[in-house]
């Protein structure tokens, strides 16, 4: 029994990280060349640096995205307040649901590289509330996506 408890404690330490929902709030197409969906209805989940999302794309079609924050720089937002932090990220990912509508599409998949910036407030020992702004490249100049997230760390 002690061996099992020690194994679980070791796994818990090895799997330490964060998890939580990410919800898209605003979408702005920078240079739309046709009527586009500005209400993406994005609902996603993040686990450590991984994210997965379901949303309505620019063409009002259901889509999915998967990505990983490959590069991340996080710092205190204010010198005297470590509970407020900002982060810059660069995330490669892939979306499904655009078909051949975008020039980067390879079959049903569209790869991309997403830069983002965010602010996080740690309001409890293991809980954070954050807001992020992402830039998603498109053939028509790109999309800005704003969202909020709630994270639990263990």
N, C-alpha and C positions, 0 to 999 in steps of 0.2 A: 504494500500500500504506500509506503514511504517513497519507493522508487517511482510509482505512478505520479505522486504529488510533485516530486522533484522534476520529472519529465514535463508535466504540465506547466510548472513554474518556468522552466527553461524555454519551452515553446512560447509561452506568453511573452517573455522578454525578447525572444528572437523575432516574434511577429509584431512587436510594438509598432504602432503607427497611428493613422487617423482614418476615419470613415465618416461619410455623411452625404446628405443630399445637396445638389446644386440646381438652382431653378433660374431659368432665363427670364429676365424682366423686360428688357428693351432690345429691339433690333433696329439698326439704321443702315440701309444700303446707301453707300456713298455716291454712286453714280448709276442709278438704275436706268436701264435702257428699255424696260417694259414694266408694266405693273407687277410689283413683287409683294410677297408676304412680309409685313413688318411685325407680325405677331407669331413668333416661332413656337410658342407653347412648349419650350424646352423643359424637360425634366431629366435630371441626370443623377449620377452617383459618383463619388470619388472615394478611392481607397488608396491611401498614401499618395503616390504621384500618378496613379492611373485614374482615368475618368471614362465613363460610359454614359451616353445620352440618347434620348429619343426626342424628336422634334418634328415640326412641320417646316420643310425647307422653303426657300425663296419662291418656289413654284407651287406651293401649297400641297406638297406631296410628303408622305411619311418618310422619315429618314432616321438613321442611326449613326452614331459616331463613337470611335474608340481612340484613345490617345494616352500619351505618357509625357509628363513634364520632365524632359531630358535634362534641361538646365534650369536651375532655380536659384535665385539670390534673394534671401530674406533678411531683413534688418529691422531694428526698432524704429518706429515712426518718429517718436519723440525721445530725446536722450533720457529724460527723467521718467518715462512711462514705458516699461517693457511689455505692458499688456496690449499696446497698440503697435502693430507691425505692418510693414509693407513688403510686397514681394514682386519680383519680376520673373517671368517664366518664358521658356521657349519649348513648345510641345509639338513633336511630330504626331500625326494621327491619320486616321482614314475615316471617310464617311461613306455610307451606303444609301442610295436613294436618288441620286442625281442623274443616273444613267449617262448618256453622252452629252448632256447639256453644258458641261464645263470642259474646257480644253485639256485639263489635267486628268480627266477621268480615264481609267484603265478598266474597260468592261464596266461592271456595275459599281466599281469602287473609285473614290476620289481621294488621293493622298493630299496632305497639306502640312504646313508648318505654321503653328499659331503662336504669335507673341501675345503676352498678356501682362497686365499689371493689376495688383489687388491690394486691399487694405484689410487687416484682420484685427478684431478686438477679442481678447481672451477674457471672457466675463465670469468664468468659473475655473477651477483648477484644471479640468480636462475638457472644457468646452470653449469653442471659438465661433464667432459670427463674422463672416467676411463678405466683401463685395469685390467683384472682378470685372475688368473690361478686357475683352478679347478682340483681336483683329483677325478676320478670316479673309484670305485673298480670294477674289473671284475674277472672272473675265471682265466684269464691268467696274472694277476699281476697289471692290472689297465691301465687307460688312463689319460694322462694329456691333458687338454683342455684350450687353451688360447683364450680370447675374448676381445672385446672392447664394451664399452657402453656409451651412451649419456643419461644424466638424466636432467629432468626439475623439479625443486622443487617449490611448492607453499605453 
